[in-house]
Amino acid sequence: MPDDTRELIDLGRFQILVLAVAVLLTVAGAGLAAWWRQRGAPRGLARGLFIAALGPLIAALWFIYNAIVERLGLDSVAALGFNLGIFLVFGLIAGAIGRALWAPEDGDQA
């Protein structure tokens, strides 16, 4: 009888996936920054650099999450609270910056 309790994806493969997404975001963001700057897009450089910064942020949050879970345990309420707080703070900051960068400028038509 087959073992139906195995994981769909193991931790090592998921970590490779997270790091690949982080690298792709960084490269794509840097490329977009250069392209938008060359085209003279308003706030293009800042927008591209913001996208590029999301890559290392995602990787850092992944490692922070793993360190907390490793220290406190996966089913720990304290680990859930720490992770919730960290992700909430970084999410609010990233959202506020993203909203400011993509908000219509004065004179733009929505």
Residue pairs with C-beta under 8 A, 6 or more apart in sequence:
15 62
18 58
18 59
18 62
19 59
21 55
21 58
22 55
22 56
22 58
22 59
23 55
24 55
25 51
25 52
25 54
25 55
25 58
26 52
26 53
26 54
26 55
26 56
27 52
27 55
28 51
28 52
29 48
29 49
29 50
29 51
29 52
29 53
29 54
29 55
30 48
30 49
30 52
31 48
32 44
32 47
32 48
32 51
32 52
33 44
33 45
33 47
33 48
33 49
33 51
33 52
34 48
35 44
35 48
36 44
36 45
36 47
36 48
37 44
37 45
37 48
41 47
42 105
43 101
43 105
46 101
47 101
47 102
50 97
50 98
50 101
54 94
57 90
57 94
61 86
61 87
61 90
64 86
65 83
65 86
65 87
68 79
68 82
68 83
68 86
69 76
69 79
69 83
71 79
72 78
72 79
72 82
73 79
104 110
